[in-house]
Amino acid sequence: MSAEPLPPRTVREPLLPPAESFAVQRPALDAFGPAEALRMLTIAGVLGGSVAGRIIKHTFGFGNSKARRAAAAEGVVDGFERLGPLFVKLGQLIASSSGAFPEELSDACLRCLDDVPPFTAAQVRRTVAEDLGRPIEELFLSFDDEPLSAASVAQVHACVLADGREAVVKVQRPGIARRMIVDLRAALLTARLLEKRSEAARIANAVGVVRDLYEVTVAELNFLVEAEHQARIGAALGAFGDNAEVVVPEPFWEYCGPRVLCMERLRGVPLDRFESVRAASADPELLIRRLVKVWLEGVAVHGLFHGDVHAGNLWLLEDGRLAMLDFGIVGTMTPPWQALVRAMFQASAFDGDFTPVAVALRELGLFTGQSTDDTAIGEQLAMVMGPVLSGELAEMDLKTVTSALLDFGRGTGAAGPEQLILMGKQLGYFERYAVALAPGWRLGKDLYLLRNIFPDKVAAAAAARGLELPA
């Protein structure tokens, strides 16, 4: 497959702690003992009781099937919240995988994106001291014991560094690693039992969901890995010299450990506070375009992209810039996957030829046993993908696209297009923002997004159309 050469990159490498500090602990997921058995009983009781309570309270047994499904979904989320951080994280995964789950459940799980109750200041101070080797009083000029936010794995506190810089410290919940592994083991056995008895569980690939959650969790529990991703993505923003309006907070390595992540403090509002965003910005559509541009460059050029772009992780700052936050979940794109993404956007934006997409899919082993006529396959892909990529983002049914990708991965017998699926989840988030802030915007036709991916083609096309691309 021919592809336009990519421009040279000058991405600075961050100074990192010793390599052994970045080791990801991987306790066996298939292990099972008394703690897991007791947890399974607790899970069954809490979820069963929560679902039954919601159905009885809101439908009284007489509601229609849609009302009962909605009540059951809310009951599941009630149960997730009672069961703790791992299940809140599971709810977040369901919320961001809307095409793979019933609509009522994925919508109800949006509640899991909200803050959860904090843990105590004494626990915070103990964790920081253990990780960094000194008490908080010796590390910072000031430290606010009241958290700015609290999530399923960690909470964030404001502080001032010894040199006077304002910062925030993300501190991991005490004992969360052991608790989440026990929950994951119990959830895996539960998922296996459900798949034996439920067609819906098999369709949703319940076992696969738990295994995916395990992979996310073990990586997310070492904050040094997150800090490295944050530093690399932040450095990549400057590779082309044209992304100054999007920032990533700088991690302060001397204040970071496996359970503590310290970074510069930014002030702003989440992107889904639409009224505030519209009031603060003269061009809300350009905000979305800038975010998608840098995110897509991560996918197609740098090979590392933000894998959890819900609105709490995207902010409009007080100075008008945009910020990407929280890099606990990232996606990686190997060169063959990057070639596939570039082929898709080249077809959408320039020539309409999806044959290179078919070639890239075959090279990835996703067309095993199918026709070798790549031109014919490309024509079929054009019929399916062309309208999706070139249509208005606000009108795209990206839930259906993501679901189709899941079905495609299972149908071919391949390992599954996890990279594309994670990418599709993030496009689903951008879809929500575009509905409110950029109706009418056509992602697949926007040359601005592709300026650093196809520089020569974009320059020629923009000149031919008389377009002046934004800064």
Secondary structure as UniProt FT lines:
FT   HELIX           19..22
FT   HELIX           34..59
FT   TURN            60..62
FT   HELIX           65..83
FT   HELIX           85..95
FT   HELIX           98..100
FT   HELIX           103..108
FT   HELIX           109..113
FT   HELIX           121..132
FT   HELIX           136..139
FT   STRAND          140..143
FT   STRAND          149..150
FT   STRAND          154..161
FT   TURN            162..163
FT   STRAND          166..172
FT   TURN            174..175
FT   HELIX           176..197
FT   HELIX           199..203
FT   TURN            204..205
FT   HELIX           206..220
FT   HELIX           223..236
FT   TURN            237..238
FT   TURN            244..245
FT   STRAND          246..247
FT   HELIX           253..255
FT   TURN            258..259
FT   STRAND          260..264
FT   STRAND          268..270
FT   TURN            271..272
FT   HELIX           274..280
FT   HELIX           284..297
FT   HELIX           298..302
FT   STRAND          304..306
FT   HELIX           311..313
FT   STRAND          314..317
FT   TURN            318..319
FT   STRAND          322..324
FT   STRAND          330..332
FT   HELIX           335..346
FT   HELIX           347..351
FT   HELIX           355..363
FT   TURN            364..369
FT   HELIX           374..390
FT   HELIX           393..395
FT   HELIX           398..412
FT   HELIX           418..437
FT   TURN            439..440
FT   HELIX           443..445
FT   HELIX           447..450
FT   TURN            451..453
FT   HELIX           455..465
//
